[in-house]
Amino acid sequence: MKFGRRRVLVTGGAGFLGSHLIDRLLARGDEVLCVDNLFTGDKSNLDHLAGNPLFEFMRHDVCFPLFVEVDAIFNLACPASPIHYQHDPVQTTKTSVHGAINMLGLAKRLKVPIFQASTSEVYGDPTMHPQQESYWGNVNPIGIRSCYDEGKRCAETLFFDYHRQHQLDIKVARIFNTYGPRMHASDGRVVSNFIVQALHGEEITIYGDGSQTRSFCYVDDLISAFVAFMDAGPEVHGPINIGNPAEFTILELAEKILSKVGGSSKLVRQPLPQDDPLQRQPDIGRAKAQLGWEPAVDLDEGLDRTIAYFRKKLDI
């Protein structure tokens, strides 16, 4: 379903991904209602939209019902970095589960398509590599990360049950590591951590021996996939992996960022956190086939843009 001048709800819209999505929707002519409780979102991500007649901000927690009139819903509301989601794990689970119930109820009432920002964390510490959507995962249900992992898994269950029981048009995207401008400087994610530490000349913290792998998708590519997914017909509901399949070790990432930033930062090692996945790489065959999408920005180009953002943001 393609929508032009329509009113689109983006929950979690003041966050890293949400603010970029809003920019893309406004650029193509949509009206956007941004809903965020600002627990981890930052209104400064939206400052450039002040006075835009197509944009509206509402402070609201998706754990409580929302009564608005919209034509499509992107549900991005949830803390997404370990530091943030482990700060209040009960609230994290509530946001994933109660938030999904409330947004699905709204979509059902309005009969509109709804997009769920799920995560590669539903795969846990995977025994399949690369990860395909058919893989059920290897998740610790009682660990320190389970508030996020299991919260998102339950949200997926709710989305597919609403789809089967109420014929709701759902879109479930499993997001792999994403980076770019507007990342929170202290959210504990590896790309922002390494860049900020290097810019400040601090020690670069590597957890474990650095051999664990991640696949890094630049934010502009991710948002292109979001829009393509929502534009796809109701027969395309996912789950679909969205990420960059180029795989790097954490040590390779640290060395690459150090070479770009310069300075005298040293690498130091800390114990690997509990349940931290050792491998993470998406199989994006389904995204290519069903959305006609694949990432266009390689890691070097994306890091250059992200480092430039943090230099300006931190005034370094």
C-alpha positions, 0 to 999 in steps of 0.5 A: 500500500502506498500512501502520499499525503497521509497522517502517519503515527511514529511512536518513539519518534524522538529517538535515533531511528524514529527521528530519521524516519520522520524526516523521510516521511515528511520529505515525501509529503506525509503528515507525521504525529510523533509520540514519545515519552522522552525516556530515551528519546531526545527532543533536540533530534526534532528541533529542525522540525519546529514550525513544520506544519506537517509535523506534530509532537505528543508526549505520551507513554505507549503503555497507556492507550492512545486515541488518535486518527491516523492512516498508518502506524510505525511502532518504534517505542522501546529503549534499544541499548543495553544500558537503557533497557536494563536501567528499568527492565520491568518498564522495558518489558511493559513498553514492548508488550503493553505498547504493542497491545495498545498500538495493535488495538489502535490499528485494529480500530482504524483498520490501518497498517502497522509496522513493528520495529523488532530486533535481531535480539530475538535470535539471542546467541544464535546457533545458526549463522547467518541468521534467517527469519525461519530461525527460532533463536537461542534466548535466555528467558531469565537473563539480564537482557531478557527484558528486551529480547523476550519483550520483543519476541512477545510483541512479535507473537501479538502482531502475528496473532492480531494478523491471524485473528483480526486480519490486520495488515502487519509489518514486522522488521527485525533490525540488526545493529544500526548506526549513524548521526543522532545516536546517543553519545552515552547509550553504550552501543559499540559504534558510539562508544568507540567513536566518543572514546576515541574523540576524547582520547580515552581508552577504547573498551573492548568486551571479551577478546574482540572476536565477536562479530556484528554487522553494521547498517547505516541509518539511511539504508535502514530507513529506506527499508522501513519505507519500502516495507510499509509500501509493500502490499498486505501480503508482505508482513514479515518477519524480515531481517533488515541489516547490512550482511557485511560482518566485522569483528569488534576488534576490526571495528575498533581499529577502523575507528581509531585509524579514522579518528587518530589520537593515542587511545589504547585498547583495553579489555573487559569481561564479556557481559552476560548473554552477549551474542558472539555472532550477529549477521543477517541473511537479507535474502527475504528483504531483497526478494520482497522489498527490492532492498539492500544496503548501499552505504558501506562501513567506511562511508557510514563511519566517516559521516558518523564521526563527523556528526560526533565531532560537531555534537561534542565540539571536538 
